[in-house]
Amino acid sequence: MLGAIEAGGTKFVCGIGNEHGEIMDRISFPTTTPEETLGQVIRYYADKQVEAIGIGSFGPIDLNKESATYGSVTTTPKPYWSQYPILSELRKHIHVPMGFDTDVNAAALGEAEWGAAKGLDSCVYVTIGTGIGAGAVVEGKLLHGLLHPEMGHILVKRHPEDTFVGSCPYHSDCLEGMAAGPAIEKRWGRKGIDLVENQQVWEFEAYYLAQAVTNFIYILSPKKIILGGGVMKQKQLFPLIHRHVISILNGYVQKEELTAEKIGQYIVPPALGDNAGLSGSLVLARQELERSRVTV
């Protein structure tokens, strides 16, 4: 059995499953202080016989294994979690191999293994919820570099009718500052779920998300783009985003997937639904277990 942790900024989801992605058990609880939250994680796994655990964490996080702060959350604005060594704290109590990556990289990995991008060697997974983050699989591998991808903070053009200043504490009107769930609520004074019939809300939202998607197409050229998270449960967004992406591309990229007839099969919701991150964490666990067996 393998363990999986989707360590989100709003809630933690823990589960156990197998190497085929089948989830046998899961539990979720709110993300509060590190001590309280990780205490619940540790208690959950106390009686679980797992060979390895994969952790997909909210970020930013340090993924450099040579770094003294590897496995830590870094500059998050979330209270109590900035610079918190999440991986080393878990290792003190749970003595199995642990794979560690961002929650969105884990979700991208899960969708590539068993979901909407199964059989493809590249995809981008974007979550639009409390924040905006994205993970990428490129030529069969998760994308890393100087740091992990931070695609939620790219700059976007402002909608001509939008006067909202933005809600990102670092950049104001970056993608997350203009299109994450809290940005919708601050701009309109109500949560998105209460604004379903307001067409301008979703026109603005699609305008910003389509710019991001187009940039990802230009830069990473993924074979599938998957849009998940709470905001994307507003199904009316997908056709609006499809229309805007085609308009922005303006015929520059000549691929069948980017035509009006096919784009609905290219920019899609997660096939694994709310289990994308947890399933991807199972892949992280499996990979770490395989690495540990090679090095023994």
C-alpha positions as YAML, in Angstrom:
chain: A
units: angstrom
residues:
- id: 1
  name: MET
  ca: [0.00, 0.00, 0.00]
- id: 2
  name: LEU
  ca: [1.03, 3.59, -0.68]
- id: 3
  name: GLY
  ca: [0.15, 6.76, 1.17]
- id: 4
  name: ALA
  ca: [-0.84, 10.04, -0.46]
- id: 5
  name: ILE
  ca: [-1.10, 13.54, 1.00]
- id: 6
  name: GLU
  ca: [-2.60, 16.48, -0.85]
- id: 7
  name: ALA
  ca: [-1.41, 19.31, 1.37]
- id: 8
  name: GLY
  ca: [-3.56, 22.22, 0.31]
- id: 9
  name: GLY
  ca: [-3.67, 25.72, 1.68]
- id: 10
  name: THR
  ca: [-7.35, 25.29, 2.57]
- id: 11
  name: LYS
  ca: [-7.49, 21.60, 3.44]
- id: 12
  name: PHE
  ca: [-5.31, 18.52, 3.70]
- id: 13
  name: VAL
  ca: [-6.44, 15.26, 2.10]
- id: 14
  name: CYS
  ca: [-4.76, 12.03, 3.19]
- id: 15
  name: GLY
  ca: [-5.35, 8.63, 1.70]
- id: 16
  name: ILE
  ca: [-4.02, 5.18, 0.97]
- id: 17
  name: GLY
  ca: [-4.06, 3.43, -2.36]
- id: 18
  name: ASN
  ca: [-2.13, 1.16, -4.65]
- id: 19
  name: GLU
  ca: [0.30, 1.54, -7.53]
- id: 20
  name: HIS
  ca: [-2.58, 1.42, -10.01]
- id: 21
  name: GLY
  ca: [-4.11, 4.61, -8.63]
- id: 22
  name: GLU
  ca: [-6.97, 2.96, -6.77]
- id: 23
  name: ILE
  ca: [-7.75, 4.93, -3.59]
- id: 24
  name: MET
  ca: [-8.93, 2.66, -0.76]
- id: 25
  name: ASP
  ca: [-9.39, 5.22, 1.98]
- id: 26
  name: ARG
  ca: [-9.26, 8.99, 2.36]
- id: 27
  name: ILE
  ca: [-9.82, 11.67, 4.96]
- id: 28
  name: SER
  ca: [-9.77, 15.46, 4.79]
- id: 29
  name: PHE
  ca: [-9.52, 18.22, 7.36]
- id: 30
  name: PRO
  ca: [-8.97, 22.00, 7.33]
- id: 31
  name: THR
  ca: [-5.45, 23.42, 7.07]
- id: 32
  name: THR
  ca: [-4.90, 25.28, 10.35]
- id: 33
  name: THR
  ca: [-1.53, 25.63, 12.10]
- id: 34
  name: PRO
  ca: [1.29, 23.31, 11.02]
- id: 35
  name: GLU
  ca: [1.38, 21.58, 14.40]
- id: 36
  name: GLU
  ca: [-2.34, 20.86, 14.47]
- id: 37
  name: THR
  ca: [-2.59, 19.91, 10.81]
- id: 38
  name: LEU
  ca: [0.44, 17.63, 10.69]
- id: 39
  name: GLY
  ca: [-0.67, 16.12, 13.98]
- id: 40
  name: GLN
  ca: [-3.79, 14.89, 12.22]
- id: 41
  name: VAL
  ca: [-1.70, 13.55, 9.33]
- id: 42
  name: ILE
  ca: [0.55, 11.64, 11.72]
- id: 43
  name: ARG
  ca: [-2.41, 10.17, 13.61]
- id: 44
  name: TYR
  ca: [-4.05, 9.07, 10.36]
- id: 45
  name: TYR
  ca: [-1.00, 7.08, 9.25]
- id: 46
  name: ALA
  ca: [-0.22, 5.69, 12.72]
- id: 47
  name: ASP
  ca: [-2.13, 2.47, 12.02]
- id: 48
  name: LYS
  ca: [-1.69, 2.37, 8.23]
- id: 49
  name: GLN
  ca: [0.80, -0.06, 6.73]
- id: 50
  name: VAL
  ca: [2.22, 1.97, 3.85]
- id: 51
  name: GLU
  ca: [5.52, 1.42, 2.08]
- id: 52
  name: ALA
  ca: [5.96, 5.03, 0.97]
- id: 53
  name: ILE
  ca: [4.11, 8.35, 1.00]
- id: 54
  name: GLY
  ca: [3.80, 10.98, -1.72]
- id: 55
  name: ILE
  ca: [3.17, 14.58, -0.70]
- id: 56
  name: GLY
  ca: [1.80, 17.21, -3.06]
- id: 57
  name: SER
  ca: [2.05, 20.48, -1.15]
- id: 58
  name: PHE
  ca: [0.80, 24.01, -1.59]
- id: 59
  name: GLY
  ca: [3.65, 26.40, -2.18]
- id: 60
  name: PRO
  ca: [5.93, 27.95, -2.84]
- id: 61
  name: ILE
  ca: [8.12, 25.10, -1.62]
- id: 62
  name: ASP
  ca: [11.82, 24.25, -1.79]
- id: 63
  name: LEU
  ca: [12.36, 21.26, -4.11]
- id: 64
  name: ASN
  ca: [16.15, 21.42, -4.27]
- id: 65
  name: LYS
  ca: [17.34, 18.24, -2.55]
- id: 66
  name: GLU
  ca: [20.76, 19.83, -1.99]
- id: 67
  name: SER
  ca: [19.22, 22.75, -0.09]
- id: 68
  name: ALA
  ca: [19.20, 22.99, 3.70]
- id: 69
  name: THR
  ca: [15.52, 23.92, 3.48]
- id: 70
  name: TYR
  ca: [14.48, 21.14, 1.09]
- id: 71
  name: GLY
  ca: [10.90, 20.11, 1.81]
- id: 72
  name: SER
  ca: [9.90, 23.43, 3.35]
- id: 73
  name: VAL
  ca: [7.10, 25.79, 2.47]
- id: 74
  name: THR
  ca: [8.81, 29.11, 1.69]
- id: 75
  name: THR
  ca: [7.20, 32.51, 1.06]
- id: 76
  name: THR
  ca: [3.54, 31.67, 1.45]
- id: 77
  name: PRO
  ca: [1.26, 34.41, 2.80]
- id: 78
  name: LYS
  ca: [-0.67, 31.72, 4.70]
- id: 79
  name: PRO
  ca: [-0.31, 32.41, 8.43]
- id: 80
  name: TYR
  ca: [2.08, 30.15, 10.40]
- id: 81
  name: TRP
  ca: [3.33, 28.21, 7.36]
- id: 82
  name: SER
  ca: [6.03, 30.49, 5.94]
- id: 83
  name: GLN
  ca: [9.43, 28.72, 6.03]
- id: 84
  name: TYR
  ca: [7.86, 25.67, 7.69]
- id: 85
  name: PRO
  ca: [9.82, 22.38, 7.18]
- id: 86
  name: ILE
  ca: [6.84, 20.16, 6.37]
- id: 87
  name: LEU
  ca: [8.82, 17.20, 4.97]
- id: 88
  name: SER
  ca: [11.36, 16.94, 7.78]
- id: 89
  name: GLU
  ca: [8.61, 17.19, 10.40]
- id: 90
  name: LEU
  ca: [6.70, 14.31, 8.85]
- id: 91
  name: ARG
  ca: [9.89, 12.24, 8.58]
- id: 92
  name: LYS
  ca: [10.37, 12.53, 12.33]
- id: 93
  name: HIS
  ca: [7.20, 10.55, 12.89]
- id: 94
  name: ILE
  ca: [6.62, 8.42, 9.78]
- id: 95
  name: HIS
  ca: [9.61, 6.33, 8.75]
- id: 96
  name: VAL
  ca: [9.00, 5.43, 5.12]
- id: 97
  name: PRO
  ca: [10.33, 6.91, 1.85]
- id: 98
  name: MET
  ca: [8.56, 10.17, 0.98]
- id: 99
  name: GLY
  ca: [8.20, 11.85, -2.39]
- id: 100
  name: PHE
  ca: [7.62, 15.59, -2.32]
- id: 101
  name: ASP
  ca: [6.43, 18.07, -4.94]
- id: 102
  name: THR
  ca: [3.86, 20.80, -5.45]
- id: 103
  name: ASP
  ca: [0.17, 19.94, -5.25]
- id: 104
  name: VAL
  ca: [-0.35, 21.03, -8.85]
- id: 105
  name: ASN
  ca: [2.64, 19.06, -10.13]
- id: 106
  name: ALA
  ca: [1.17, 16.05, -8.35]
- id: 107
  name: ALA
  ca: [-2.20, 16.68, -10.01]
- id: 108
  name: ALA
  ca: [-0.53, 16.98, -13.42]
- id: 109
  name: LEU
  ca: [1.25, 13.69, -12.76]
- id: 110
  name: GLY
  ca: [-1.98, 11.97, -11.75]
- id: 111
  name: GLU
  ca: [-3.81, 13.18, -14.84]
- id: 112
  name: ALA
  ca: [-0.89, 12.09, -17.04]
- id: 113
  name: GLU
  ca: [-0.82, 8.64, -15.44]
- id: 114
  name: TRP
  ca: [-4.51, 7.82, -15.15]
- id: 115
  name: GLY
  ca: [-6.60, 10.81, -16.21]
- id: 116
  name: ALA
  ca: [-7.28, 13.24, -19.04]
- id: 117
  name: ALA
  ca: [-3.68, 13.13, -20.34]
- id: 118
  name: LYS
  ca: [-3.21, 9.35, -20.08]
- id: 119
  name: GLY
  ca: [-1.03, 8.11, -22.91]
- id: 120
  name: LEU
  ca: [0.45, 11.56, -23.57]
- id: 121
  name: ASP
  ca: [3.96, 12.67, -22.63]
- id: 122
  name: SER
  ca: [2.99, 16.25, -21.80]
- id: 123
  name: CYS
  ca: [0.24, 18.21, -20.13]
- id: 124
  name: VAL
  ca: [-0.40, 21.27, -17.99]
- id: 125
  name: TYR
  ca: [-2.72, 21.11, -15.00]
- id: 126
  name: VAL
  ca: [-4.04, 24.42, -13.68]
- id: 127
  name: THR
  ca: [-6.04, 24.76, -10.50]
- id: 128
  name: ILE
  ca: [-8.18, 27.86, -10.05]
- id: 129
  name: GLY
  ca: [-9.50, 28.13, -6.52]
- id: 130
  name: THR
  ca: [-8.29, 29.91, -3.38]
- id: 131
  name: GLY
  ca: [-5.15, 30.55, -5.41]
- id: 132
  name: ILE
  ca: [-4.00, 29.71, -8.92]
- id: 133
  name: GLY
  ca: [-1.22, 27.24, -9.51]
- id: 134
  name: ALA
  ca: [-0.09, 25.06, -12.37]
- id: 135
  name: GLY
  ca: [2.01, 21.96, -12.80]
- id: 136
  name: ALA
  ca: [3.48, 20.57, -15.98]
- id: 137
  name: VAL
  ca: [4.60, 17.25, -17.35]
- id: 138
  name: VAL
  ca: [7.10, 17.78, -20.17]
- id: 139
  name: GLU
  ca: [8.42, 14.82, -22.19]
- id: 140
  name: GLY
  ca: [7.20, 12.48, -19.49]
- id: 141
  name: LYS
  ca: [8.79, 14.31, -16.55]
- id: 142
  name: LEU
  ca: [7.58, 16.90, -14.08]
- id: 143
  name: LEU
  ca: [8.90, 20.36, -14.85]
- id: 144
  name: HIS
  ca: [11.43, 21.77, -12.38]
- id: 145
  name: GLY
  ca: [14.18, 24.33, -12.70]
- id: 146
  name: LEU
  ca: [15.42, 27.23, -10.63]
- id: 147
  name: LEU
  ca: [12.21, 26.61, -8.72]
- id: 148
  name: HIS
  ca: [8.97, 24.84, -9.49]
- id: 149
  name: PRO
  ca: [6.55, 26.44, -11.97]
- id: 150
  name: GLU
  ca: [4.69, 29.49, -10.61]
- id: 151
  name: MET
  ca: [2.32, 29.98, -13.52]
- id: 152
  name: GLY
  ca: [-0.38, 31.44, -11.31]
- id: 153
  name: HIS
  ca: [1.60, 34.65, -11.00]
- id: 154
  name: ILE
  ca: [2.13, 35.46, -14.68]
- id: 155
  name: LEU
  ca: [1.12, 38.90, -15.85]
- id: 156
  name: VAL
  ca: [-2.08, 39.29, -17.87]
- id: 157
  name: LYS
  ca: [-3.69, 42.16, -19.75]
- id: 158
  name: ARG
  ca: [-6.48, 43.88, -17.90]
- id: 159
  name: HIS
  ca: [-9.99, 43.55, -19.31]
- id: 160
  name: PRO
  ca: [-10.97, 46.99, -20.70]
- id: 161
  name: GLU
  ca: [-14.02, 47.15, -18.40]
- id: 162
  name: ASP
  ca: [-12.34, 45.81, -15.26]
- id: 163
  name: THR
  ca: [-11.32, 48.40, -12.65]
- id: 164
  name: PHE
  ca: [-10.45, 45.90, -9.89]
- id: 165
  name: VAL
  ca: [-6.92, 46.56, -8.57]
- id: 166
  name: GLY
  ca: [-6.17, 42.90, -7.91]
- id: 167
  name: SER
  ca: [-5.79, 40.84, -4.75]
- id: 168
  name: CYS
  ca: [-2.31, 39.27, -4.89]
- id: 169
  name: PRO
  ca: [-0.25, 40.49, -1.90]
- id: 170
  name: TYR
  ca: [2.91, 40.35, -4.03]
- id: 171
  name: HIS
  ca: [1.84, 41.51, -7.49]
- id: 172
  name: SER
  ca: [-1.69, 42.94, -7.17]
- id: 173
  name: ASP
  ca: [-3.02, 42.24, -10.66]
- id: 174
  name: CYS
  ca: [-1.20, 39.07, -11.74]
- id: 175
  name: LEU
  ca: [-3.30, 36.11, -12.91]
- id: 176
  name: GLU
  ca: [-4.00, 34.94, -9.35]
- id: 177
  name: GLY
  ca: [-4.74, 38.48, -8.24]
- id: 178
  name: MET
  ca: [-7.34, 38.89, -10.96]
- id: 179
  name: ALA
  ca: [-8.88, 35.43, -11.36]
- id: 180
  name: ALA
  ca: [-8.58, 33.33, -8.19]
- id: 181
  name: GLY
  ca: [-11.65, 32.73, -6.04]
- id: 182
  name: PRO
  ca: [-10.82, 35.51, -3.53]
- id: 183
  name: ALA
  ca: [-10.33, 37.96, -6.41]
- id: 184
  name: ILE
  ca: [-13.83, 37.20, -7.68]
- id: 185
  name: GLU
  ca: [-15.27, 37.75, -4.21]
- id: 186
  name: LYS
  ca: [-13.36, 40.99, -3.59]
- id: 187
  name: ARG
  ca: [-14.25, 42.39, -7.01]
- id: 188
  name: TRP
  ca: [-17.98, 41.59, -6.86]
- id: 189
  name: GLY
  ca: [-18.66, 41.47, -3.13]
- id: 190
  name: ARG
  ca: [-19.97, 37.90, -3.30]
- id: 191
  name: LYS
  ca: [-18.53, 34.44, -3.84]
- id: 192
  name: GLY
  ca: [-18.51, 33.06, -7.36]
- id: 193
  name: ILE
  ca: [-21.06, 30.40, -6.46]
- id: 194
  name: ASP
  ca: [-23.55, 33.21, -5.79]
- id: 195
  name: LEU
  ca: [-22.82, 34.94, -9.12]
- id: 196
  name: VAL
  ca: [-23.69, 32.18, -11.54]
- id: 197
  name: GLU
  ca: [-26.19, 34.29, -13.50]
- id: 198
  name: ASN
  ca: [-23.92, 37.34, -13.79]
- id: 199
  name: GLN
  ca: [-22.43, 36.96, -17.26]
- id: 200
  name: GLN
  ca: [-19.85, 39.70, -16.80]
- id: 201
  name: VAL
  ca: [-18.27, 37.81, -13.90]
- id: 202
  name: TRP
  ca: [-17.50, 34.83, -16.11]
- id: 203
  name: GLU
  ca: [-16.58, 36.92, -19.13]
- id: 204
  name: PHE
  ca: [-13.87, 38.63, -17.05]
- id: 205
  name: GLU
  ca: [-12.77, 35.29, -15.62]
- id: 206
  name: ALA
  ca: [-12.53, 33.60, -19.02]
- id: 207
  name: TYR
  ca: [-10.67, 36.61, -20.41]
- id: 208
  name: TYR
  ca: [-7.86, 36.21, -17.86]
- id: 209
  name: LEU
  ca: [-7.72, 32.42, -17.86]
- id: 210
  name: ALA
  ca: [-7.64, 32.27, -21.66]
- id: 211
  name: GLN
  ca: [-4.62, 34.56, -21.71]
- id: 212
  name: ALA
  ca: [-2.85, 32.23, -19.30]
- id: 213
  name: VAL
  ca: [-3.78, 29.14, -21.30]
- id: 214
  name: THR
  ca: [-2.55, 30.75, -24.51]
- id: 215
  name: ASN
  ca: [0.77, 31.63, -22.88]
- id: 216
  name: PHE
  ca: [1.16, 28.03, -21.71]
- id: 217
  name: ILE
  ca: [0.46, 26.82, -25.26]
- id: 218
  name: TYR
  ca: [3.12, 29.14, -26.65]
- id: 219
  name: ILE
  ca: [5.76, 28.36, -24.02]
- id: 220
  name: LEU
  ca: [5.28, 24.68, -23.14]
- id: 221
  name: SER
  ca: [3.30, 23.34, -26.10]
- id: 222
  name: PRO
  ca: [1.45, 20.77, -23.97]
- id: 223
  name: LYS
  ca: [-0.61, 18.03, -25.59]
- id: 224
  name: LYS
  ca: [-3.44, 18.58, -23.10]
- id: 225
  name: ILE
  ca: [-4.45, 21.44, -20.80]
- id: 226
  name: ILE
  ca: [-6.50, 20.52, -17.75]
- id: 227
  name: LEU
  ca: [-8.33, 23.16, -15.73]
- id: 228
  name: GLY
  ca: [-9.45, 22.19, -12.23]
- id: 229
  name: GLY
  ca: [-10.19, 23.74, -8.86]
- id: 230
  name: GLY
  ca: [-13.32, 25.17, -7.31]
- id: 231
  name: VAL
  ca: [-13.78, 28.06, -9.74]
- id: 232
  name: MET
  ca: [-13.77, 25.69, -12.72]
- id: 233
  name: LYS
  ca: [-16.82, 23.89, -11.35]
- id: 234
  name: GLN
  ca: [-18.66, 26.76, -13.10]
- id: 235
  name: LYS
  ca: [-19.06, 24.77, -16.30]
- id: 236
  name: GLN
  ca: [-20.04, 27.84, -18.31]
- id: 237
  name: LEU
  ca: [-16.37, 28.89, -18.16]
- id: 238
  name: PHE
  ca: [-15.06, 26.22, -20.51]
- id: 239
  name: PRO
  ca: [-16.81, 27.38, -23.71]
- id: 240
  name: LEU
  ca: [-15.92, 31.00, -22.89]
- id: 241
  name: ILE
  ca: [-12.26, 30.09, -22.40]
- id: 242
  name: HIS
  ca: [-12.26, 28.02, -25.60]
- id: 243
  name: ARG
  ca: [-13.64, 30.98, -27.56]
- id: 244
  name: HIS
  ca: [-11.14, 33.45, -26.11]
- id: 245
  name: VAL
  ca: [-8.15, 31.15, -26.69]
- id: 246
  name: ILE
  ca: [-9.04, 30.74, -30.35]
- id: 247
  name: SER
  ca: [-9.47, 34.50, -30.65]
- id: 248
  name: ILE
  ca: [-6.11, 35.26, -29.00]
- id: 249
  name: LEU
  ca: [-4.26, 32.68, -31.09]
- id: 250
  name: ASN
  ca: [-5.79, 34.30, -34.17]
- id: 251
  name: GLY
  ca: [-4.76, 31.44, -36.42]
- id: 252
  name: TYR
  ca: [-1.09, 31.63, -35.49]
- id: 253
  name: VAL
  ca: [-0.87, 28.02, -34.27]
- id: 254
  name: GLN
  ca: [-2.20, 25.73, -36.97]
- id: 255
  name: LYS
  ca: [-3.16, 22.60, -35.08]
- id: 256
  name: GLU
  ca: [-6.40, 20.62, -35.26]
- id: 257
  name: GLU
  ca: [-6.64, 20.61, -31.45]
- id: 258
  name: LEU
  ca: [-6.95, 24.38, -31.50]
- id: 259
  name: THR
  ca: [-9.95, 24.61, -33.80]
- id: 260
  name: ALA
  ca: [-13.49, 25.36, -32.68]
- id: 261
  name: GLU
  ca: [-14.43, 21.75, -33.40]
- id: 262
  name: LYS
  ca: [-11.65, 20.17, -31.32]
- id: 263
  name: ILE
  ca: [-10.62, 22.63, -28.59]
- id: 264
  name: GLY
  ca: [-13.19, 21.19, -26.19]
- id: 265
  name: GLN
  ca: [-11.17, 17.97, -26.23]
- id: 266
  name: TYR
  ca: [-7.88, 19.84, -25.66]
- id: 267
  name: ILE
  ca: [-8.75, 22.23, -22.81]
- id: 268
  name: VAL
  ca: [-10.65, 19.99, -20.43]
- id: 269
  name: PRO
  ca: [-11.67, 19.41, -16.80]
- id: 270
  name: PRO
  ca: [-9.71, 16.82, -14.80]
- id: 271
  name: ALA
  ca: [-10.82, 13.27, -15.58]
- id: 272
  name: LEU
  ca: [-9.88, 12.31, -12.02]
- id: 273
  name: GLY
  ca: [-12.05, 15.07, -10.59]
- id: 274
  name: ASP
  ca: [-11.18, 15.99, -7.02]
- id: 275
  name: ASN
  ca: [-8.84, 12.98, -6.79]
- id: 276
  name: ALA
  ca: [-6.26, 14.36, -9.24]
- id: 277
  name: GLY
  ca: [-3.89, 15.62, -6.54]
- id: 278
  name: LEU
  ca: [-4.27, 12.56, -4.33]
- id: 279
  name: SER
  ca: [-3.78, 10.20, -7.28]
- id: 280
  name: GLY
  ca: [-0.68, 12.09, -8.35]
- id: 281
  name: SER
  ca: [0.68, 11.84, -4.82]
- id: 282
  name: LEU
  ca: [0.36, 8.06, -5.14]
- id: 283
  name: VAL
  ca: [2.61, 8.29, -8.20]
- id: 284
  name: LEU
  ca: [5.11, 10.36, -6.18]
- id: 285
  name: ALA
  ca: [5.03, 7.67, -3.48]
- id: 286
  name: ARG
  ca: [5.54, 4.88, -6.01]
- id: 287
  name: GLN
  ca: [8.46, 6.70, -7.65]
- id: 288
  name: GLU
  ca: [10.14, 7.37, -4.31]
- id: 289
  name: LEU
  ca: [9.71, 3.73, -3.29]
- id: 290
  name: GLU
  ca: [11.32, 2.60, -6.54]
- id: 291
  name: ARG
  ca: [14.23, 5.00, -6.01]
- id: 292
  name: SER
  ca: [14.75, 3.76, -2.46]
- id: 293
  name: ARG
  ca: [14.92, 0.15, -3.66]
- id: 294
  name: VAL
  ca: [17.55, 1.04, -6.26]
- id: 295
  name: THR
  ca: [19.78, 2.81, -3.72]
- id: 296
  name: VAL
  ca: [19.62, 0.05, -1.08]
...
